[in-house]
Amino acid sequence: MRLFNPWEMGQDQTKQQIEKGLHLYQSNQTEKALRVWMRVLEKSADPAGRFRVLGCLITAHAEMGRYKDMLKFAVVQIDTARELEDPDFLTESYLNLARSNEKLCEFQKTISYCKTCLNMQGTTVSMQLNGQVSLSMGNAFLGLSIFQKALECFEKALRYAHNNDDKMLECRVCCSLGNFYTQIKDYEKALFFPCKAAELESMKIALQHGDRPLQALCLLCFADIHRSRRDVQTAFPRYDSSMSIMTEIGNRLGLVQVLLGVTKCWMIQKELDKALESIEKAQELAEGLGNKLGLLKLHCLCERIYRTKEQQQELRDHVVKFHECVEEMELYCGMCGESIGEKNNQLQALPCSHFFHLKCLQTNGTRGCPNCRRLSVKPGYV
């Protein structure tokens, strides 16, 4: 006869309440789900159950764009993982801590926590999470304008998504790659990746769950593409929608990118004073984040505006600052020496993730990367 075990009974109750919250969440009854999970967190003495319910709370707050709450629960989760002394739990909790800091634009912390995750390889769960770790690290490198490392991480994440048939991860990587190529003005690739993301079934799932950060990123990508085609009337409302969501969820890096696009729309319409107002807001955000590419683009736009306004001193100041940014980031084609990101160009990544003007590679040809001399006998992964 099996003896009654109150501990196991408590575990069963915790599991039932977590499942009840998941059912509510999947039915779009988000606030009711959160209340159920919070009650579990307050009452449960089962560490494994607490860890699982914290994961539910982290995911829900991430999809709602409540990043400060997301970080709060991630900190509690990592303490719970240490209590359990399980490497799989530790890996998952460090990833959640990395993702929380990424969303709050704390990019150096994100990279540090991602590296901790990768150093804990070996378990089944750790290997399954590597795609998400690579994506989060890539987004952090992109936020810091470290483009080669960002591209390397996105390529790794995309390989993990393909190998594991993970459509949601593929969707997120495609959106990040669309953002990547939009920033460096390769609009052919920038159009390809968001469109590919939109075709994925996972995008529909994200919309059904109210994944507002993903919606904001897609809106931004499409707005940039319409603006690059000088369709300002279509671009403006998409920028407005994206800005509204970015402001709500506190995505400061996203706001910099939105304001850059809005500035260019005002310039197309020759509203230069309105363009400068947008630049001033974007510059304050970019400086606070350390987003060097954002600052480079702002100096480039200011140069064009002040050249039109014939204000020579301001023009010279921004020309100098622009070239300082180019040198600091090494953001130029290793074959022709021209800066990347200043003009609309199609680029090609080599297997080492250094990228060049496609026209330069086609004209001059190479079997080795001009930057690192690594053998390059096949096209880049993306």
Solvent accessible surface area in square Angstrom, and as a share of the most:
residue,aa,sasa,rsa
1,M,235,1.05
2,R,178,0.65
3,L,152,0.76
4,F,153,0.64
5,N,61,0.31
6,P,91,0.57
7,W,127,0.45
8,E,63,0.28
9,M,97,0.43
10,G,30,0.29
11,Q,63,0.28
12,D,77,0.40
13,Q,93,0.41
14,T,12,0.07
15,K,120,0.51
16,Q,115,0.51
17,Q,67,0.30
18,I,1,0.01
19,E,74,0.33
20,K,101,0.43
21,G,0,0.00
22,L,42,0.21
23,H,125,0.56
24,L,25,0.12
25,Y,21,0.08
26,Q,119,0.53
27,S,51,0.33
28,N,100,0.51
29,Q,71,0.32
30,T,34,0.20
31,E,84,0.38
32,K,102,0.43
33,A,0,0.00
34,L,14,0.07
35,R,131,0.48
36,V,5,0.03
37,W,2,0.01
38,M,66,0.29
39,R,107,0.39
40,V,10,0.06
41,L,21,0.11
42,E,128,0.57
43,K,157,0.67
44,S,18,0.12
45,A,77,0.60
46,D,15,0.08
47,P,29,0.18
48,A,42,0.32
49,G,8,0.07
50,R,64,0.23
51,F,5,0.02
52,R,97,0.35
53,V,0,0.00
54,L,0,0.00
55,G,14,0.13
56,C,17,0.10
57,L,0,0.00
58,I,1,0.00
59,T,61,0.35
60,A,1,0.00
61,H,12,0.06
62,A,7,0.06
63,E,28,0.13
64,M,35,0.16
65,G,3,0.03
66,R,100,0.36
67,Y,6,0.02
68,K,162,0.69
69,D,52,0.27
70,M,0,0.00
71,L,47,0.23
72,K,112,0.47
73,F,13,0.05
74,A,0,0.00
75,V,71,0.41
76,V,53,0.30
77,Q,0,0.00
78,I,8,0.04
79,D,78,0.40
80,T,7,0.04
81,A,0,0.00
82,R,128,0.47
83,E,119,0.53
84,L,49,0.25
85,E,146,0.66
86,D,48,0.25
87,P,68,0.43
88,D,35,0.18
89,F,56,0.23
90,L,38,0.19
91,T,1,0.01
92,E,55,0.24
93,S,0,0.00
94,Y,34,0.13
95,L,4,0.02
96,N,12,0.06
97,L,13,0.06
98,A,0,0.00
99,R,53,0.19
100,S,0,0.00
101,N,7,0.04
102,E,19,0.09
103,K,49,0.21
104,L,32,0.16
105,C,10,0.06
106,E,74,0.33
107,F,9,0.04
108,Q,124,0.55
109,K,109,0.46
110,T,0,0.00
111,I,13,0.07
112,S,63,0.40
113,Y,59,0.22
114,C,0,0.00
115,K,107,0.45
116,T,44,0.26
117,C,1,0.00
118,L,52,0.26
119,N,127,0.65
120,M,45,0.20
121,Q,95,0.42
122,G,67,0.64
123,T,38,0.22
124,T,99,0.57
125,V,49,0.28
126,S,0,0.00
127,M,94,0.42
128,Q,116,0.52
129,L,23,0.12
130,N,2,0.01
131,G,2,0.02
132,Q,67,0.30
133,V,1,0.00
134,S,6,0.04
135,L,15,0.07
136,S,3,0.02
137,M,15,0.07
138,G,0,0.00
139,N,33,0.17
140,A,0,0.00
141,F,16,0.07
142,L,4,0.02
143,G,0,0.00
144,L,22,0.11
145,S,5,0.03
146,I,69,0.35
147,F,11,0.05
148,Q,52,0.23
149,K,101,0.43
150,A,0,0.00
151,L,0,0.00
152,E,54,0.24
153,C,12,0.07
154,F,0,0.00
155,E,8,0.04
156,K,99,0.42
157,A,0,0.00
158,L,8,0.04
159,R,97,0.35
160,Y,59,0.23
161,A,1,0.01
162,H,82,0.37
163,N,121,0.62
164,N,89,0.46
165,D,104,0.54
166,D,50,0.26
167,K,93,0.39
168,M,53,0.24
169,L,12,0.06
170,E,13,0.06
171,C,0,0.00
172,R,67,0.24
173,V,0,0.00
174,C,0,0.00
175,C,0,0.00
176,S,6,0.04
177,L,0,0.00
178,G,0,0.00
179,N,19,0.10
180,F,0,0.00
181,Y,3,0.01
182,T,10,0.06
183,Q,16,0.07
184,I,1,0.00
185,K,21,0.09
186,D,1,0.00
187,Y,33,0.12
188,E,115,0.52
189,K,26,0.11
190,A,0,0.00
191,L,55,0.28
192,F,109,0.45
193,F,8,0.03
194,P,0,0.00
195,C,47,0.28
196,K,54,0.23
197,A,0,0.00
198,A,49,0.38
199,E,137,0.61
200,L,22,0.11
201,E,103,0.46
202,S,2,0.01
203,M,18,0.08
204,K,108,0.46
205,I,74,0.37
206,A,3,0.02
207,L,90,0.45
208,Q,120,0.53
209,H,57,0.25
210,G,30,0.29
211,D,3,0.02
212,R,77,0.28
213,P,18,0.11
214,L,8,0.04
215,Q,38,0.17
216,A,0,0.00
217,L,33,0.16
218,C,8,0.05
219,L,51,0.25
220,L,3,0.01
221,C,2,0.01
222,F,55,0.23
223,A,0,0.00
224,D,10,0.05
225,I,6,0.03
226,H,44,0.20
227,R,20,0.07
228,S,31,0.20
229,R,149,0.55
230,R,164,0.60
231,D,56,0.29
232,V,10,0.06
233,Q,130,0.58
234,T,37,0.21
235,A,0,0.00
236,F,35,0.14
237,P,68,0.43
238,R,81,0.30
239,Y,0,0.00
240,D,87,0.45
241,S,49,0.32
242,S,0,0.00
243,M,56,0.25
244,S,68,0.44
245,I,12,0.06
246,M,4,0.02
247,T,85,0.49
248,E,105,0.47
249,I,7,0.04
250,G,33,0.32
251,N,38,0.19
252,R,87,0.32
253,L,20,0.10
254,G,4,0.03
255,L,25,0.13
256,V,0,0.00
257,Q,18,0.08
258,V,0,0.00
259,L,14,0.07
260,L,12,0.06
261,G,1,0.01
262,V,14,0.08
263,T,0,0.00
264,K,22,0.09
265,C,0,0.00
266,W,57,0.20
267,M,25,0.11
268,I,44,0.22
269,Q,72,0.32
270,K,169,0.72
271,E,70,0.32
272,L,35,0.18
273,D,94,0.49
274,K,88,0.37
275,A,0,0.00
276,L,37,0.18
277,E,106,0.47
278,S,9,0.06
279,I,6,0.03
280,E,126,0.56
281,K,126,0.53
282,A,0,0.00
283,Q,50,0.22
284,E,130,0.58
285,L,46,0.23
286,A,0,0.00
287,E,100,0.45
288,G,62,0.60
289,L,16,0.08
290,G,33,0.32
291,N,3,0.02
292,K,78,0.33
293,L,1,0.00
294,G,2,0.02
295,L,32,0.16
296,L,1,0.01
297,K,14,0.06
298,L,2,0.01
299,H,13,0.06
300,C,14,0.08
301,L,3,0.02
302,C,6,0.03
303,E,30,0.13
304,R,120,0.44
305,I,1,0.00
306,Y,32,0.12
307,R,131,0.48
308,T,97,0.56
309,K,72,0.30
310,E,135,0.61
311,Q,61,0.27
312,Q,94,0.42
313,Q,102,0.45
314,E,63,0.28
315,L,13,0.06
316,R,130,0.47
317,D,59,0.31
318,H,25,0.11
319,V,42,0.24
320,V,84,0.48
321,K,88,0.37
322,F,4,0.02
323,H,104,0.46
324,E,103,0.46
325,C,16,0.10
326,V,10,0.06
327,E,118,0.53
328,E,113,0.51
329,M,28,0.13
330,E,124,0.56
331,L,6,0.03
332,Y,82,0.31
333,C,0,0.00
334,G,32,0.31
335,M,52,0.23
336,C,59,0.35
337,G,51,0.49
338,E,90,0.40
339,S,23,0.15
340,I,4,0.02
341,G,2,0.02
342,E,60,0.27
343,K,129,0.55
344,N,94,0.48
345,N,33,0.17
346,Q,70,0.31
347,L,1,0.01
348,Q,34,0.15
349,A,1,0.01
350,L,11,0.06
351,P,47,0.30
352,C,3,0.02
353,S,1,0.01
354,H,33,0.15
355,F,22,0.09
356,F,0,0.00
357,H,1,0.00
358,L,36,0.18
359,K,114,0.48
360,C,11,0.06
361,L,22,0.11
362,Q,133,0.59
363,T,112,0.65
364,N,94,0.48
365,G,42,0.41
366,T,48,0.28
367,R,170,0.62
368,G,22,0.21
369,C,0,0.00
370,P,30,0.19
371,N,80,0.41
372,C,51,0.31
373,R,188,0.69
374,R,143,0.52
375,L,118,0.59
376,S,9,0.06
377,V,88,0.51
378,K,128,0.54
379,P,102,0.64
380,G,11,0.11
381,Y,96,0.37
382,V,26,0.15
